[in-house]
Structures are given as C-alpha cells and as structure tokens.
Amino acid sequence: MTSEGPEAWMGRTETCTDNIDISHAKRVALALNEQAPGPGEALPLLWHWAMFITAQPYSVLGRDGHAGPGGFLPVAEGRNRMWAGGRLHFAQNLRIGVPSERRSTVSNVVEKTGRTGKLLFVTVQHEYFQDGVLCVSEEQDLVYREPTPPKLIGDQAAPAPEWSEAITPDPVMLFRYSAVTFNSHRIHYDEPYITQHEGYPGLVVHGPLIATFMSRACLHANPGREIESFSYRGLRPLIVSRTFQVSGRLDGEAGASLWAEQNGTLAHQASVQFKE
C-alpha cells in the first residue's frame, strides 16, 4: 500500500458511455454460444459486463495484466485482484443500439486480515442509464489478496438441484470471453504465468462468465420468467477443461437459489428474485 490509506479512494467516480453496438453483441453471443439479439431488442441478462469497457494502455498494466496501481481503484501493490461477487437490480432492460451511460463510484474500501494474510475489500457501485432512465443498479465486490496458494477444493456440499446444465470450459471459450470483455487479466489465458506465479494448476474460468451461465440455466428452466435481482459470490476458482454444473432450485414462487458445483461441492453461489 502507499502512504495514502484505503479511505482516500472512497467516493471516487468514473463515467463510461456505450452504444451497446449490435456487432459487439454478436461477438458476445458467439463467445457464449447463444443467439444474438437484434437492434432495439433487450440486451440479455449480464451481457452488460461485455459493454462499457474502460480500456487502459499497455504502459499502465501490471504484471498480472490488470491496470496498475492507482486511478479509479485503490492501490494494492503486490496483491492479486479477484472479482468476488456482487448484487444487481434490473429495473428495465438495456437495449441494443441505444446510447447508454454507466456512472461508477467507489462506495466502500476496507482492509482486513484473514487466514491467508491481508485482504483489501473494495465495493464499486455502478448505475446504467438509457434515455436518462436508470435501467440497472449494481454493486460489485473486488478483493485484493496477498499471494497465497489458491483454495481449489470445495468444503460445502451442493444441495439437490431441480435443474442442472453441464459446462466444460476450454481455452478457446476463455479467450473469447476475455476478448469480448477486453479483460487482459493473465489468469484467464496465460498458463505459464498462472502456474508459475499464482499457483493455479491451469487457466481460471472468469467469475462473471460463471455467473452468466448460472443465470442462463435458471431462465432455461423457468421459461417466461424474468429476473429482477441477482446476487452472487465466488467460493473457489474453477479451472479450464474441468466440467462443472450450473444448477438451481426454486425458493417458492418469487425466487431461486443458484450455484455452480464440481465433484459434489459448491464453487459459486447466487440467488435471484423474479419479476411479478
């Protein structure tokens, strides 16, 4: 850390505009093996993570491929940054081809000490607008941890699902998702780096990609329903070429519990509330 404490980043803001271009939406569809929406149609759930890109030049990238210390997000030198989870509320659909704006604020920065050393937790609030109307509200949780061996084995048994879809991620899928999200984090495409420097046995599947698959499986199993809110968190990483399941079950009429599991134990969890 620098001489500035974590609180120095509280309240920092950033704005990003995007036209939700149909050509880019088609590339996202190919990355997810989905049908592409047409002009003016709704952007599918969680595809906004492939839009609103705040790209950085090579000169500011760190060793791991992320943007280096400082700027909008806090300094965390010598630590590994991970996408830990988040919460979203969908007031209305973002639409393809409509000028849009994302307004972002660093809403919380807390440093703690855990079993694996010091951890910096950062919460970023995003608001997405079209035609001056708030469409999506999001809180995104990031964690910066000191380099330690990753937790690869689950310790929570997966519950019995009402639906389940098998996903076998391969390097091409990870490359394509990194490409459409302009994510240069090397853990997703550079196997020598991740095995030699971060201690993983192979490429790591993107947390947002897993969340997208969980929500997609839920909508497949519940045709005609729309998701109003989505909350998710990662418990442990999933590694490329190892099959995992995205599963779920209803919690009454209003919502559902979702999860990604592998070898019978949980890797990611989520919950949704449906629109009435």
N, C-alpha and C positions, 0 to 999 in steps of 0.2 A: 504494500500500500504506500501511497505518497503521504506527505505531511498533511494534506487535506483529509479530514475524516469522511466517512461514508455519507454523513449528512449534507456534505457540500453538493451532492448530486440531487438531493430532494427537490422536486419541483421543476427540474429541467424539462424543457419541452422541445418537440420536433414536429414538423408538419411535412406530409408527403402526399402528392397528388397522383392520380392514376386514372386512365380512361377505361380500365378493365377491357383491354383490347381483345377482340374476338380471335385474332391469330394466336395470341398468347394462351387464351383459354383452350384453344385446340391442342396446343402443346401440353398443357396441364392434363387434358383428357387422355392424351396418349401415354403420359407418364403414369397415370392411374388406371389405364386400360378401361376407360369409360367413354360414353358417348359425349360429344361436345355440345354445349348449348349454343343457340343461335343468337343473333343480335337482338338486344332488348329483353332476352329471357333472363331468368334468375341465375345468378352465379351459384353453383352447387355449394352445399354446406362445407365450410372450412377451406374452400379454394382461395379465399382472400389471402391466405398465407403465401400464395404464389404471386400475389399482386403487391402493390405499394412497396416496391423494393428501394431501399436506401443504400445504394451500392457505394463502395469505397475503392479508392485507387490502391494499386499494389503497395505503394510506399507506406501505407498506414496499417498493413496487415501484420499480425503477429505470427509467431512460428506455427501456430495451430491453424492458420488460415482465417481466423476471425479478425475483425478490425482491432487494432491495438488499443492500448490504454487511453482513457480519457474520452472527450467528446460527450455524446449524449449519455452513454452508460458509464458507470463508475470504473475507476482504475482498479484492476485486480491482477497485478503483475505476478507471474509465476503460478497462476492458478488455471484450472481447466473450467471452461464455462459450459454449462449444460442447461437445456430447456427442461424445467422441472414440472410444469403444469400450467393450469390456468382456468379461467371461468369466462364464459361468453353468454351474452343475451342477444337474441335476434329479434329486433322489433319489426323489421321488414327486410325483404331480400335486396341485396345489391344486384344491379342489373348489368348485363354485358353491354359495353359500348357507351356507358353513361359516365361523364366526368365525375370523379369522386375525390374525396379528401380524407386522409387519416390524420388525426391530431393525437399526439402521444405525450404522456407526462410520466416522469419517474415519480411514483407515488409513495414508495417505501424502500428503504435501504437499511438492512440490519445485519450486523456481523455476530456470529455465534461460534461456539466451539463444540464440536461433536466428537464422536468416536474416531473419526478419520482426520481430525485436525480442525483448523479454522474454516468456516463456511461463511460466504457473503451471500445473503439472500436479497434479491432485487425484484421489486414488483413494478411493472410498467402498465399504465392504463392507456388503452387505445380506444378512440371513438371514430367510427367510419360514417361519413356523410355522403349523400347524393341529393342534389337539388335542395341543399340546405337542411335536409331531414336526417336525423340520426337513425341509421339503419342497424348498426352492430356496435355493442359495447363489449369491451374485452379487458380482462386483467391477465397479464402474462407473468408467470413466475420464472425467474432465472436464478441459478445458483452457481457460484464460483467456489470450487473446492481445491484444496491443496492436492498435488499429485499423489494419489494413493491407488493401490490395486482396486480395480472396479469390482463391485458386487455382481456376480454373474448367476448365482444360484438362488432361486426363489425360496422363501420360507413361509409363504402363505398359500394354503391350498385353494385352488379355484373352485367356486361353487358349481352346482349342476346348472348347465345353461338350458335355455329354451330355444336358442338358436346359436349357430356357430359356423364360421367360414374359415377355411384354412388359407394361410398366406405363406408362400415360400419366397422371401425376398432374395433377389440376386444382384450382383454388382451393377448390371445394366439399369435395373429399377432404381437403385440408389443414385446412380449417376444422373439419370433423367430427372429425379425429384430434386437433386441438388441443382441441376441446371435450371429448371423452371422456377425455383425459389432463389436463384443466384446465391446459393449457400456454399461458401468456399471452406467451410469447416472440414479439415482433413480427415476427421474420424469417419467420414462417410464415403471416401473414395481413395484414400492413400493408405494401403495396407502396410507397407514398410514403416510408415510413420506411426500408425496406431499400435502396431505390435511391438515396436522397439521403444517408443517414447511414452505411450499411455497405458500399456499393459493389457490391452484387449486381445483376444485370440483372432479377431477378424473385424471387418468393417461393421460399424454400428448403424442400425436402422434408425432413421430420423424419428424423433418423438412426434412431431406433427403429422408425419406420414402414418404412424400407428394410430393416432387419434382420428385421422381421416378414415382409415379402414374400419375402426370401431363404429363410428357414426354411420358409415355407409352400410355396414351389416345390419345395424339397427333399423335403418329405413327400408332395407330389403325385406326384413322380417315383419315390418309393420307398415304395409303399403297404405297410402292415403294419409298417414300421419305426418305432421311437420314438427320439427324440434324448435322449441322456444329458447331453451337454455341448455348449456353443455358445460360440464365441469370435469376436468381430467387431471391426472397426475401420473408421473412415471415412478415405478418402484425399482426397476433394474433394467439394464440395456438388453436389447435383443440383437443378435449377431446375424450377419448375412448368411444366406443359404441354409439356415436352420428354420424349418417350418414352425409357425406358431398359429394359434387360433384367435380370432376376434369373436367374442361371444357376448351373450347378454340374456337378461330375463326381465320381464315386466315387473314393476312395483305398483300394482294396482292399475288404474286406468290412466293416471296422469303422467307416469314417468317410467324409467327403466334404469337398471344398473348394467353397465357395460364393462368389459375387461379384455385384455389380451393375456393369453396364457400359453405356457410352453412346458411340456412334461408335467402337466398337472398343477403347476404353481403360477401365481399371478406375476405379471411383468408390468402391466399398466392397468389403471382403473379409471372409470368415468361414470358419470350419472347424467341423465337427461330429463328434462321436463317437456312434455308435448304441448303444442298449442291446442286450445279448446276448440 
